Amino acid sequence: MSLTVLVPDELGVRVLSEVEGVRPVRYEPGRPLPAEAADAEVLVPKFLLGTDPRDVFDRLPSLKLVQLLSAGAERFIGVVPEGVMLSTCRGAHGGSTAEWAIGALLAIYRDFPVFERARRERRWDYHLTDTVQGKKVLVVGAGDLGEQFRRRLEPFDATATLVGRTARPGVHGVDELPELLGGFDAVLVVVPLTEETTGMVDAEFLARMKDGAILVNAARGAVVDTDALLAELTSGRLRAALDVTEPEPLPSDHPLWTAPGLFLTPHVAGSCTGHAERAYDVVAAEVARFARGEEPRNLVRGDY
């Protein structure tokens, strides 16, 4: 008997049709579920859909696995019914987000926004800039994204030091952060949003960073205390690159828009060509393991 998997789009139907022992059934988010939902053991929620997943769970009596199309699982942690596994799409978007983080650091160190403003004003603003070469970056979050970032940073003759929830070979524990923060030129935050990480980057965290350092947030906006960061940016002591904010979207009158020393993008780090195909490659592999009676590799366990 085949495993019924509910998917939100035709790409999911096409990709999962290739997986042995799997029957993908399309559903329309926000509309009544198809009759096959009664037998569905796997649900693939729509990526970044702004609906409450609990509205769907009570109509899926056979549900055993929620397989996400995103690496972030904060909307589902504590919401998925007891006994139902939750698996992320870790590995699909890490490369793209790491690429964004590299680009943000290059833009800041090489003054690309400054030169672009000068071009618009038709000014030949020749000046020396800083460089990524020789920089030391502390990466808070030692999962796929952190590793992807390190692999991309090292060819620039810079170094990345990883911090995880607990120490392990090649990774510092989060309890070491207070002693580590002051020794790095930039701090990249790529942790999942949990009760533990909400507000992690607070005034004390920022105060421990060295003068002139850059905070790069590619996690979730709520990981950073926005008011504390604004204070550091306004003083000119720190700079920052943000792909995510709190609140989000950022209201037009929010002071972050005019904060000095800030490189800001609208949550686009993972949004690039091929993101859906990469996501379904991971989903297909996870669903195939589940169909074979194996445990998915990306189960949410509370680590980072």
C-alpha positions in Angstrom: 0.0 0.0 0.0 1.4 3.4 -1.0 2.1 6.2 1.4 -0.2 9.2 0.9 1.5 12.6 1.1 -0.4 15.9 0.9 1.5 18.5 -1.1 0.6 22.1 -1.8 1.6 22.5 -5.5 2.2 20.7 -8.8 6.0 20.7 -8.4 5.5 18.6 -5.2 3.2 16.2 -7.0 5.7 15.8 -9.9 8.8 15.3 -7.6 7.2 12.9 -5.1 5.6 10.9 -7.9 9.1 9.7 -8.6 9.6 8.3 -5.0 8.9 4.6 -4.7 5.9 3.7 -2.6 4.6 7.3 -2.4 1.3 8.7 -3.6 1.3 12.5 -3.6 -2.0 14.2 -3.4 -2.3 17.9 -4.0 -4.3 20.1 -1.7 -5.2 23.8 -2.0 -4.0 25.8 1.1 -7.0 27.6 2.6 -9.6 25.3 0.9 -11.2 22.1 2.0 -8.9 19.1 2.0 -9.3 16.4 -0.6 -11.0 13.1 0.4 -7.5 11.4 0.4 -6.6 13.5 3.5 -8.2 10.8 5.7 -5.4 8.4 4.8 -2.5 11.0 4.6 0.4 10.2 6.8 2.6 13.0 5.6 1.8 16.7 5.2 4.0 19.2 3.3 2.8 22.7 4.4 3.0 25.6 1.9 6.3 27.4 2.3 5.9 30.6 4.4 2.1 30.3 4.3 0.7 32.7 6.9 -2.1 30.4 8.2 -2.4 28.5 11.5 -1.4 24.9 10.9 -3.7 23.7 13.7 -6.6 24.4 11.4 -5.4 21.5 9.2 -4.1 19.0 11.8 -7.5 18.1 13.2 -8.6 17.0 9.8 -5.7 14.6 9.3 -6.4 11.6 11.5 -3.6 9.4 10.0 -0.9 12.1 10.2 2.5 10.9 11.3 5.0 13.4 9.8 5.0 17.1 9.0 7.7 17.7 6.4 8.6 21.4 5.9 9.8 23.2 2.8 11.7 25.6 5.0 14.6 25.3 7.4 12.8 27.4 10.0 10.3 25.4 12.1 9.2 28.0 14.7 5.6 28.1 13.5 5.3 24.4 14.0 7.2 23.7 17.2 4.8 23.0 20.0 1.9 23.0 17.5 2.3 19.7 15.8 0.1 17.1 17.5 1.8 14.8 20.1 3.3 11.7 18.4 3.6 13.4 15.0 7.2 13.9 13.8 8.4 17.3 12.5 11.2 17.5 9.9 12.7 20.6 8.4 14.2 21.3 4.9 17.7 21.7 6.3 20.2 21.6 3.4 18.0 23.2 0.8 18.4 26.9 1.5 21.7 27.0 3.5 23.8 27.6 0.4 21.7 30.5 -0.8 21.6 32.1 2.7 25.3 31.7 3.2 25.8 33.3 -0.2 23.7 36.3 1.0 25.8 36.6 4.2 29.0 36.6 2.1 27.5 39.3 -0.2 26.4 41.4 2.8 29.9 41.4 4.3 31.5 42.2 0.9 29.0 45.1 0.4 29.9 46.6 3.8 33.6 46.1 3.8 34.1 47.2 0.2 31.7 50.1 0.5 29.4 49.0 -2.4 26.4 51.0 -1.1 28.6 54.1 -0.7 29.9 53.8 -4.3 26.3 53.2 -5.6 25.1 56.4 -3.9 28.0 58.3 -5.5 27.2 56.9 -8.9 23.6 58.1 -8.6 25.0 61.5 -7.7 27.6 61.4 -10.5 30.5 61.7 -8.1 33.8 59.9 -8.7 34.3 58.9 -5.0 37.7 57.3 -5.1 38.8 56.0 -1.6 40.3 53.0 0.0 38.0 50.5 1.5 38.2 47.7 4.0 38.4 44.0 2.9 37.1 40.6 3.9 40.6 39.2 3.8 42.0 38.4 7.2 38.6 38.9 9.0 37.5 36.6 11.8 33.8 35.8 11.8 32.0 34.1 14.7 29.1 32.0 13.5 26.3 31.5 16.1 24.6 28.4 14.7 26.6 25.3 13.7 24.1 23.5 11.5 24.0 23.3 7.7 23.9 27.0 7.2 26.9 27.7 9.4 28.9 25.0 7.6 27.9 26.4 4.2 29.0 29.9 5.3 32.4 28.6 6.5 33.0 26.8 3.2 32.3 30.0 1.2 34.2 32.3 3.5 37.5 30.6 3.7 38.4 31.1 0.0 38.3 34.9 0.8 41.3 34.3 3.2 39.0 34.8 6.2 38.2 32.5 9.0 34.9 31.3 10.6 34.5 29.9 14.1 31.3 28.0 14.9 29.2 28.1 18.0 26.4 25.5 18.7 24.0 24.8 21.5 26.6 22.4 23.0 30.3 22.1 22.4 31.6 19.3 20.1 34.7 18.8 18.1 35.3 21.9 16.0 32.3 23.8 17.6 32.2 26.0 20.7 29.3 25.8 23.1 26.8 28.7 23.4 28.0 29.1 27.0 31.3 30.3 25.7 29.8 33.3 23.8 30.5 35.9 26.5 34.3 35.2 26.2 34.3 34.8 22.4 32.3 37.8 21.2 35.0 40.4 21.7 37.6 38.7 19.5 35.8 38.8 16.2 35.3 41.3 13.4 31.8 40.1 12.5 29.2 37.9 14.2 26.8 35.9 11.9 23.6 34.6 13.6 22.0 31.6 12.0 20.1 29.9 14.9 16.5 28.7 14.7 13.9 30.8 16.5 13.0 29.1 19.8 12.2 30.2 23.3 15.9 29.9 24.0 17.1 32.0 21.1 14.4 34.7 21.2 16.2 37.9 22.2 19.6 36.1 22.3 21.3 39.1 20.8 20.5 41.6 23.5 22.2 44.7 24.8 24.8 42.6 26.8 25.6 40.4 23.7 26.1 43.5 21.6 28.1 45.3 24.2 30.6 42.4 24.2 31.2 42.7 20.5 34.4 44.6 19.5 34.2 48.2 18.4 33.5 48.5 14.7 32.3 44.9 14.4 29.4 43.8 12.1 26.3 41.9 13.3 24.8 39.8 10.5 21.4 38.4 11.2 20.2 35.7 8.7 18.1 33.8 11.3 14.8 35.5 12.4 14.2 39.0 13.5 13.1 38.1 17.0 16.6 36.7 17.7 17.9 40.2 18.0 16.7 42.9 20.4 15.9 45.6 17.9 16.1 48.5 20.3 19.4 47.4 21.6 20.8 47.1 18.1 19.4 50.5 17.1 21.3 52.0 20.1 24.6 50.5 18.9 24.0 51.6 15.3 23.0 55.1 16.3 26.2 55.5 18.4 28.2 54.3 15.5 30.0 51.6 17.5 28.7 48.7 15.6 27.4 48.0 12.0 24.9 45.4 10.9 23.5 43.5 8.0 19.9 42.3 8.4 17.8 40.1 6.1 15.2 39.7 8.9 13.7 42.2 11.3 11.4 42.5 14.3 8.8 43.6 13.4 8.5 42.1 9.8 7.7 43.5 7.3 9.3 46.7 8.6 6.8 49.5 8.9 7.6 52.6 6.8 8.2 54.8 9.8 10.5 52.4 11.7 13.8 53.9 12.7 15.8 51.0 11.2 15.2 52.4 7.8 17.4 55.4 8.6 19.8 53.8 11.0 23.5 54.4 10.1 25.8 51.6 9.4 23.0 49.2 8.3 22.7 47.0 5.2 19.1 45.8 5.0 17.3 43.4 2.7 13.6 42.2 2.9 14.0 38.5 4.0 15.3 37.4 0.6 18.5 35.4 1.6 17.0 32.1 0.6 14.7 33.5 -2.2 16.5 32.9 -5.4 16.3 30.9 -8.6 15.8 27.2 -8.0 14.8 27.4 -4.3 11.6 25.4 -4.8 13.4 22.6 -6.6 16.2 22.4 -4.0 13.5 22.3 -1.3 11.7 19.4 -2.9 14.9 17.5 -3.4 15.3 17.4 0.4 11.6 16.7 0.9 11.7 13.8 -1.5 14.7 12.3 0.3 13.1 12.7 3.7 9.8 11.2 2.6 11.6 8.3 0.9 13.3 7.5 4.2 9.9 7.6 6.0 8.3 5.4 3.4 11.1 2.8 3.9 10.3 2.8 7.7 13.4 4.9 8.5 13.6 8.1 10.6 13.9 11.3 8.7 17.3 13.0 9.1 16.0 16.5 9.7 13.8 15.8 12.7 13.5 18.8 15.0 15.2 18.0 18.3 16.0 21.4 19.7 19.6 21.7 18.7 21.4 24.2 16.4 
